[in-house]
Amino acid sequence: MGIGFFRSCWAACRGLHRPTTAYPRGSGGAYIRGALVNEIDSEDFSKLVEPWLDEDGRGSFYRQFSQADERFTADVEPMFGHIRCPVTILWGADDPWIPLERGRALHERIPQASFQSFPSVGHVPQLEAPRQILEALAEFLRDDIED
C-alpha cells in the first residue's frame, strides 16, 4: 500500500475520483506496514492502527489524506531558519513515505540543527530502531547540556 495508497486516498478525498470501496478492514494495518522497513513490536503496531478501527477512526483515517497539502508545509518552511532552540533531525534513510532528500532539505532550512539518518530504517524510526534513536537523542541532549 504505502505511498500509492496515500495518493489514491488523497485524490478520492479531493473528489478527483471515487474510492473503489469504503474503508476496507485492515487498510490501516496495511497502510502502516507500508511505512516500515523493519518489523516492529506487535503491541506497538496494534497501537498505531487502533485509532482507526471504530467508526470515528475510519473517518479520521481518510481526513488525514484530505488535509495533506504541501501548501501547509510551504507556509511555515521560511520560518524554520529562525528556530532558536537546539534541534536534531533523526530520519529513516529508507523511509518509503518521505524520502531522505526531504530530510536533508529540512536540515538545510534549519542549518543550526544536527542531522542523522539511519540506514535500513523507515518512517517510524523510534519503533523500528529504538536503541539507535535513543542513543542519538541521548548524545544530542548530552551535547546540548555541555554547551
N, C-alpha and C positions, 0 to 999 in steps of 0.2 A: 504494500500500500504506500506508505510514506508520502513523498512529495507529490506524486501523481494523484493520489487520493486527495491530498490537500487542495491541489489545483482544481480538481473536479468539484469538490465541495465549495470552494471559493466561487467558482463560476456559477454553480447552482444557486448559491445564496445571493448572488447579484442578478439572478434572473437570466443569465446568459444561456442556460439550458436547464431543463428539468432533471432533477436527480432520478435515476432509474429505479430507486427503491427508497423506502423510508429507512431510517437508521437501522441497518441490519445488526442483529445481535452479534456481538463480537467485534464490531467495527472499531470501537475504542481500543481494544486489545491489539488488533492488527495495526492500527494507526501508531500506537506506542511502539510496537515491535519494529516498525519502520524507522524509528528514531535511533534504535540501538545497534551497536556494532557487537556488543558483548551481552551475554546473559546477565540478568540482574536477579537478586533475591526475589523469589516468588511472592513474598509478602509485600515487598516494595512495588512490584509490578501490579499487584492487586490494588494497592492504594492509589496508584496512578490512574487506573481505569475506573475505580469505584465511583467517582463523582458523576460519571456519565451513564450509570446503569438505571437510574429511575427516570420518570417522565421529564422532570425539570432538567435533569442532567443531559438527557438526549437533546433537548433544545439548546442547552448551552454548548454542547459538542459542536453543533452547526453554527451557533452565533460566533464562536471564536473565528470561524472562517470568514464570516461576513465582516468582521471587524479587522481582519488582517489587511492592512493597507499601508503601502510604503510611504504614503504622504505623512502618516503619523510619525514615522521614524525621521523622515526628511525635515519635519518641523523642529525637532529637538536636536538633531545632529550638530548644527552650528554652535550649540551651547556646550558641547562636550569638552571643548578645549578650555573652558572656564572652570572646570571642576577643580576644587581646591583641596579636597581630601585625598588621601592615598587610595590608589585604585590598582587592583590586579585583575587581569583578564585571563581566565582559565578556559581553554577551548579544546573540545574534542577534535583532533585533527581529521578524523574520518566521519565527521557529523554528516549524516545523509540528508538532513533538512537545511542546515545553514552552513555553507562551505567555509573552509578555513580562510579563504580570501576575505570573507566578511569580517571575521575576527581580526585579521590583520588591518583591514580598513578601519575598524573600530579603534584599534590601537593607534593608528595614525591620527585619528581625531582626538585622542587623549594621550598626547605624547609623553606626559609625565607618568603614565601608567606602566606597570610591568605587564609582560605578556608571556604566556607559556601555553604551548599546545601539547596535547597528549596523543601520541601515535596509537592507532588501533582503538580509539575511543570515539564514541558517537555523541549524540545530542544531550545525553544525560550523564555527564562525566562524574558527578557526585555519587551516582549509583553504579556506574559501570567500572569506575576505578577509584573507589572511595579512599583507599590508602594513599594513592598518588595525590589526590586532591587535598586531603588533609595535610600531607607533608608540605605541599606547595603553599597552602594557606598558613600553616604554622611558620614557615620560613618568611613569608610576606609579613605576617604580624610581628615576628621577632625583629626583622629588619626595620619595620616602622617604629617599634619601641626604641631601638638603638639609635635612631636618627634624631 
